[in-house]
Amino acid sequence: MPATLEVKCTSPDCELDMFELHYTYDMPDDVGVADFTCPYCRESETLEAIEL
């Protein structure tokens, strides 16, 4: 099963509380939250991984 990364945006001005990234191909091991931006507010510094 492909990896899934759950992410939350902590920006007080953003209306998106969380989203999931579903990898459909092999991602390099060093890819993490810092490599993505929020699809709503376009910020990257305010993203945090949700640990299950």
C-alpha positions as CSV (number, residue, x, y, z in Angstrom):
1,M,0.0,0.0,0.0
2,P,1.4,3.5,-0.9
3,A,2.5,5.7,1.9
4,T,0.1,8.4,3.3
5,L,1.2,11.6,5.0
6,E,-1.4,13.5,7.0
7,V,-0.7,17.2,7.3
8,K,-2.2,20.1,9.1
9,C,-1.9,23.8,8.4
10,T,-1.3,25.9,11.6
11,S,-1.7,29.3,10.0
12,P,-4.4,31.3,11.9
13,D,-5.5,32.8,8.6
14,C,-6.0,29.5,6.9
15,E,-9.4,27.8,6.7
16,L,-8.0,24.3,5.9
17,D,-7.4,22.3,9.0
18,M,-5.8,19.1,7.5
19,F,-5.2,17.2,4.3
20,E,-3.6,13.9,3.2
21,L,-0.9,13.2,0.7
22,H,-1.2,9.8,-0.9
23,Y,2.0,8.7,-2.6
24,T,1.3,6.8,-5.8
25,Y,4.9,6.1,-6.6
26,D,8.1,5.7,-4.7
27,M,9.1,8.9,-3.0
28,P,12.7,9.5,-1.9
29,D,13.2,8.9,1.8
30,D,14.1,12.5,2.5
31,V,10.8,13.9,1.2
32,G,8.8,15.4,4.0
33,V,6.3,18.1,5.0
34,A,8.8,20.9,4.2
35,D,8.6,19.9,0.5
36,F,4.9,20.8,0.2
37,T,2.7,23.8,0.5
38,C,-0.8,24.2,1.8
39,P,-3.3,23.9,-1.1
40,Y,-5.5,26.6,0.5
41,C,-3.2,29.4,1.7
42,R,0.0,28.4,-0.2
43,E,2.2,28.6,2.9
44,S,4.8,26.0,3.6
45,E,6.2,27.2,6.9
46,T,2.9,26.5,8.7
47,L,2.6,22.9,7.8
48,E,3.1,20.1,10.3
49,A,2.8,16.4,10.0
50,I,0.1,14.7,12.0
51,E,1.5,11.7,13.9
52,L,-0.9,8.9,14.3
